[in-house]
Amino acid sequence: MKVGVPHWTDESLLAKLPADVVVRVLPKAPSAPIEIDFWAAPLFRKDAEPVAPYLRGVKVVQSLQAGVDWVRSFVPPGAVLCDAQGAHNVATSEWTVSVILAATKFLPFYFDLQRAGKWISREAAEDNYRSIYKTDKHSYPPVLIEELAGKTVMIVGYGSIGRSIEERLAPFGVNFIRIARTAKSGVESVDRLLDLLPSADVVVLIVPLTPETHHLMDAGAIARMKQGALLVNAARGPVVETDALVEALREKRIRAALDVTDPEPLPAGHPLWSAPNLLLTPHVGGSSPLYMSRAFDLVAEQVKRFAKGEPLKNVVEGDY
């Protein structure tokens, strides 16, 4: 069996593959047809575009990412597409917990003070809290941070990453609302999203990008969020309607933490850069040193399964 891997694949990753297969490290820009049975697709569309037209005989396309929105267009007729569900769990869930804690402790606000070299009074610092929740109430002592304990976290997309996020948040004593495409015990259907949004202090998006999830959080959904709630997008940028989010942030109705944007990359001068109460990272949430090692562990397992005629894992069917 012939296995094709991206041109950048490290020797340590190749060593994970079974010894009895023929491994072809695919050139960055092929000039002749290449026969392979199993294709470990590259991470980015720009790397797949010059390679895919030259591939022949592909029976399995294994994504190295959990999301396969762009990979679908490169799957030959009759080939099976599998995602890398599980490879991102640790890194993405840790990123999610980190930004939730950062927002809860108002770290972006305090980082701005640090960069400005300002040590402000406790009373002045409490103005940040009052502006988030639009309250004139003064507390004694002043409220300078929040606690995560007791808050309600809605996880929209209760797959392997969603469950991993829940596992890491549970010790903080939070309550959960779980949302998935279909309802099951302890999990609500996405049809109930609008009804349940007002109950959530934190809304975490970790769904694949499909026609159904495009602008899942549109202006109407964002308007259903409670004052001061936190929207966390660890999914794909277009799951959120950007213009509606910018408006809600400017009006200081909600807060947000984004690892993905629409458009992406986010161009200079885009209103998201200057939006208040926003923590923004440039699509880094799943990219830890161990991520690719986990992805190739999956590739090796899938190659063995395919060679033995066993069912493959993470097969993508329909809009998944």
N, C-alpha and C positions, 0 to 999 in steps of 0.2 A: 504494500500500500504506500502511496506517495502522499506526503503531507507538506503543504506549502505554508511557510511562515513569513512574516514581514522582513524586509531587508535589514532592519535595525535589531533583530533578535539576538540577544546576548548568548554566548556559549553556555552560561549557567542555566539558561532557560531551555536551550536545545537538549541539555543533558537530562532533562526531565522526561523527554519523549521516549517511547519504547525503542529498544535497540533494533528490533526487527522491521522497522519501517524506514522508508527512504524519505529523508528530510530534504526539502528543497527550499533554500533561503531565496525568496523571490527577489529579483532585481528591482531597483527603484523605478526603472523605466524599461520594461522588456521590449524586445524588438522581434521576437518570434514566439509562436504558441508554446505553452507550457502545460504538460499533462500532470494533473494532480487529482487525488480523490477527496482530500480533506483540506479545506482552506481555513487557516486561522487568520481572519481578516484584520487589517491594521486598525489602529485606533481612530484615524481621521479619514474623512472622505477624500481629502486631497492626495492621500497616499494610496487609496484604493482605486481612484479613477484611472491612473495610467496602467494599472496592473490587471484589473478585472477583464478587459477585452481580450487579453491574451491567454486566459485560463481555459483549459479544456478538461472535460471529464469530471468536473466538480460535483460531488454528491452531498457533501456536508459543508456548510459555511458556519464556522464557529466565531461569533463575535467575542472580542476581548473585553467588552463592556456590558453592563446590565441593559443599557438602552440600545435599541437596534433601529431607531427611526430612520436613519440614513442608510443603514446597511441593507435594508430590504431591496433597494433598487439594484443591488449588485448580486442578488441571489439568482442563479440560473434556473430556468424552468425544471421542475422535478427535483431540485436540490432541497435539502432540509436546512432550516436556519435555527441555530441555537444561540441563546444569549449567555452572558457570563454571570448570571445571578449567583450571588455569594461572594464574588471576588471583591466587590466594593463595600461589603457590609461594615467592616471594622472602620475603615477610613471615613466613609460617608456618615455613619452614625456618630462617630466621634466629632466630626465637624459640626453636625447638627446640634449635638449636646453643647458643644463649645459656644456656638453663637447664641443659643438660648440662654446659657449662663451669662454670656457677655452682655446681652440685652437686659437680663434681669438685674444685673449688678451695675447697669448704666456705664459700662466700661468705655464705649465710644465717647460719651460725654466727658468722662474723666481723662481719657487719652487726649482729647482736644485741649483740656486745661493744662495738661502736662506739656504738650507741644508749645502752648502759648506762655508757659512759665507762670501760670496763675494759681495761687492758693486762695480760693474764695471762702467766704464764711459758710457755715453749715446752713444758715437760713437762705443764703443765695443759692446754694447747691440744691436745696429742696424745690426751688423754682422749676428745675428740670422735671421732677416728679409731677408737680402740679400741672405743668404744661402738657405732659403726656396724657394725663387723665382728665384734663380740663376741669380742675377743681380749684376753688379759692380757699379751701380748708388748709389751715396751718396746723402742723402736728408738733407735739412736744414729747420726746426730742424730734427734730426734723427728720423726715424720711429721706434717706440718702441712697439707699439701695432697696431692692425687693428680695423676697424669698421665693424660691421655686416651689417649695413645699406647699401643698394644697391647691396649686393651680391646675387647671384642666388643659391637657394637651390633646389636640385632635391630630391624628395621623391619617392623612389622606393618601392611601396606597399601602395597604397592609400586606405587603409581600415580605421577602426575606430581609430587605433593608429596613422596612417599617418595623418588623419585629425586633430587629437588632437595635433600632432607636429606642423602642419601648423598654428593652432589657436594660439599657444604660440609663434611662430616665427613671425607671421604677424605684431605685433606691432613694431618690430625692423626695419621695412621698407625693407624687403627682397623681392626678386622676386622668384616665384616658378615654377618648372617644375614637374608635377605630372605624375607618371608612374604606370600603373596597368596592370593586365593581358590582359584586353580588353579596347579599347579606348572608351571614351564617352566625352561629352561636358567638355572641360577644362582639360581632362586627356588623356595622350598619351598611346598607347599600348606599352607593353614591347618590342615589335619588333623594336621599334625606340630607344631603349636604347643606342646602340652604336653611333647612329647619334647624340644624344643629350648630351652625356657625356661631350664633349669638351666645352659645354656652362655652365657647373655647377662649382661653386666655392666650394660647399659642396654637397656630395652625401650621402643620408641617406638610409640605407637598413632596411626595416621593413616588409619583406615578409616571408611567411611560408616556411619551408624547404620541398620541393617536388623534384621529379626527374627533373623538369623543372628549378627550382631555384638553384639546386646544382651547385656550381661554376659559378653562374650567373656573378659574378665579377671575371673572369679569367684573365690570362695575357693579352689577347687582349683587354678586357674591361678596365682594369687598365691602359693600355697604352694609351687609348683614353682620360683619365682624363687630365685636364690642369696642367701645372707646379704649384706645391704648393697647389693644391686642397686638400680638407679634405674628407676622406672616413669614414663614421660613420656606424658601424655595430651593430644594436640593434635587429637583427633578429636571425639567427643561424650561428654558426661558419662556416659550410661547404658552406654557400652561397658565401663565398670568398675563392678563391684559395690561401691558406696560403703561399706557396712557392713564388708565383708571388707577393704577398703583401710584403713579407720580402725583396725581391729583389728591389721592387720599393721604399721601405722605406730606405734601405741601400744606394741606389743611390740618395736619397733625391729628388725623383721626385714628391712624394705626401706626405701627412700627414694622420694619421689615429687615430680614437678613437674606441676602441673595448670593448663591454661588453660581447662578446662571441668569442670563438676561436675554431679552429680545428687543433689539438686535444683539447679536454676539459675534465678535467682540463688540463691546460697548464703545461707540465712537467718542472722541473728544468733544466736549460741549454738550453731550446728551444730558437732559434734565435729571436723570438718575444720579449723576455725579454730585450734584449739589442738593439733592433731596434731603430733608431733615430726617432724623431718626432712622437712618438706613445704615446697615453694616453690609459691605459689599466685598466679595472676593471673586477673582477672575477664573471661575470654573476649576477650582483646585481641590474640591472636597473629597474626591476619590483617589487622589494621586499620591499615595504614600510609598515609601521604599519597598514595602512588601506586597503591594497590589499586583504587580505584574507576575510575581512569583506565584501568587494564588491563582491568577488567571491561567498560567501555564500548567499548574497542577490540574486544573479543570480540562485544559486541552489534552493533556496526557491521558486523563481518565476517559475522555470522550473518544480519543483515538483507539484505546483498548476496547471500549464498548463496541465501536463501529466495526473493528476487525473481527470481533467475536459474534457479530450479529445481534448484540444485546440492545435494548432500548436506550436511546440517548437521553441525557438530562437536558432540562431547560429548553425543550423544543418550543419554538414560537409558532403559535397557530392563530389565525385570524388577526385581530387587533391586539391580542394578548392583553 
